[in-house]
Amino acid sequence: MQEVRLSVKAGAWCRFIFISYRATGWDQMLRFREVLRANAAVREAYAREKLRIAEKVDWDKGAYSLAKGPFIESILDHYSP
């Protein structure tokens, strides 16, 4: 196990998310991130899609996460190496 030491300013709060490098889907998450970084049109389309989905599922986090899947998959398919 790797030791992690953190210093946080008094009165501040932090959120840490640890993801195993070997977690299922990690390579797809990184690929999607890179497509978003490289393509403004895809970023804008993704932002619109996220808002549309959030309103459709009445801001339910679980349903929201699941509903983004088809859009993400279509982008990954289109921009696959």
GIURZI-V830098 format. One record per residue. N is the residue number from 1. RES is the residue in three letters. SS is DSSP state (a for helix, b for strand, c for the rest). PHI is phi in whole degrees, -180 to 180 (999 if undefined). Layout:
BEGIN
((N,RES,SS,PHI) (N,RES,SS,PHI))
END
This chain:
BEGIN
((1,MET,c,999) (2,GLN,c,-89) (3,GLU,c,-84) (4,VAL,c,-122) (5,ARG,c,-114) (6,LEU,c,-129) (7,SER,c,-123) (8,VAL,c,-125) (9,LYS,c,-62) (10,ALA,c,-56) (11,GLY,c,87) (12,ALA,c,-95) (13,TRP,c,-130) (14,CYS,c,-135) (15,ARG,c,-123) (16,PHE,c,-119) (17,ILE,c,-122) (18,PHE,c,-108) (19,ILE,c,-123) (20,SER,c,-67) (21,TYR,c,-58) (22,ARG,c,-93) (23,ALA,c,-64) (24,THR,c,-59) (25,GLY,c,87) (26,TRP,a,-57) (27,ASP,a,-64) (28,GLN,a,-68) (29,MET,a,-62) (30,LEU,a,-67) (31,ARG,a,-64) (32,PHE,a,-62) (33,ARG,a,-59) (34,GLU,a,-66) (35,VAL,a,-63) (36,LEU,a,-61) (37,ARG,a,-64) (38,ALA,a,-90) (39,ASN,c,-136) (40,ALA,a,-62) (41,ALA,a,-64) (42,VAL,a,-68) (43,ARG,a,-58) (44,GLU,a,-66) (45,ALA,a,-64) (46,TYR,a,-66) (47,ALA,a,-61) (48,ARG,a,-64) (49,GLU,a,-64) (50,LYS,a,-62) (51,LEU,a,-66) (52,ARG,a,-59) (53,ILE,a,-66) (54,ALA,a,-57) (55,GLU,a,-69) (56,LYS,a,-65) (57,VAL,c,-96) (58,ASP,c,56) (59,TRP,c,63) (60,ASP,c,-76) (61,LYS,a,-61) (62,GLY,a,-65) (63,ALA,a,-65) (64,TYR,a,-61) (65,SER,a,-61) (66,LEU,a,-65) (67,ALA,a,-71) (68,LYS,a,-75) (69,GLY,a,-52) (70,PRO,a,-59) (71,PHE,a,-64) (72,ILE,a,-61) (73,GLU,a,-61) (74,SER,a,-65) (75,ILE,a,-66) (76,LEU,a,-63) (77,ASP,a,-64) (78,HIS,a,-68) (79,TYR,c,-105) (80,SER,c,-70) (81,PRO,c,-67))
END
